[in-house]
Amino acid sequence: MSPAVGKSTAGIIGTQPRISARQCRVNLQNPGPNVPDGDGGYTQTWVDLSPPNAWVHIETALREGEREAASAVITTVRRTVRMPFHPQVTSQTRILYLGRILHVDKVENVEERNVELVLTCEEVTP
């Protein structure tokens, strides 16, 4: 049976999600150098990756949790993010999306093909 007209199967090893499945444009950052804060401590800076933006798919929460810190309850939500491969994304990367910050905990290079990453992230919610 021949492939459908206009659809070539030559060179296809695996499938890749359609770009329309990645509807969230995010900014990616890694930790930068520490900057003195003037009180004897340091402030963490963040540096955009190169390229800094990507289209991703943010999946629904895996689980929610609560913890108490400094007399306040902090709620965290676990999320899975699927995105095209980016060589600078690590477990130290953070994702900025519409005022939200997702901290990457785990990076999976799907099939070790450098095509797609699946990230497990934690988002702190108010």
C-alpha positions, 0 to 999 in steps of 0.5 A, spaced: 500 500 500 502 506 498 502 512 502 497 518 502 498 523 496 503 528 499 505 524 505 512 521 505 514 516 509 521 516 507 526 517 513 521 517 518 524 513 525 518 515 530 513 520 531 513 527 533 507 531 536 504 536 531 506 543 533 499 545 534 499 540 540 504 545 543 500 552 545 504 555 550 510 559 548 514 560 554 521 563 556 526 558 559 532 560 564 538 557 568 541 560 574 546 565 573 551 568 577 550 570 584 550 578 585 551 581 592 545 584 595 548 589 600 547 585 606 552 580 606 548 575 602 547 574 595 541 574 590 540 569 585 540 571 578 537 568 572 539 568 565 535 566 558 537 560 554 539 561 547 534 561 544 530 563 550 523 561 548 519 555 546 512 552 544 511 547 549 505 543 552 503 543 559 499 537 562 495 537 567 497 537 574 500 530 577 499 531 584 498 537 589 501 538 595 501 543 601 507 545 606 508 550 611 514 555 611 515 561 615 508 561 617 504 560 611 501 554 607 505 553 600 501 549 595 505 546 590 502 543 583 506 537 579 506 538 572 509 535 565 511 539 560 513 536 553 517 541 548 522 540 543 529 538 545 533 544 547 540 542 549 541 547 555 535 545 559 537 541 565 534 540 572 536 547 574 532 550 569 525 554 570 520 556 565 516 562 565 509 562 563 504 568 564 506 570 570 507 563 573 514 559 574 515 552 573 521 549 576 524 543 572 525 537 577 527 532 572 529 532 564 527 526 560 530 526 553 525 521 549 528 515 546 535 519 547 534 522 540 535 529 541 528 531 538 523 531 544 524 533 552 519 531 557 520 535 563 517 534 570 516 540 574 513 543 580 509 550 580 508 554 587 501 556 587 499 562 591 
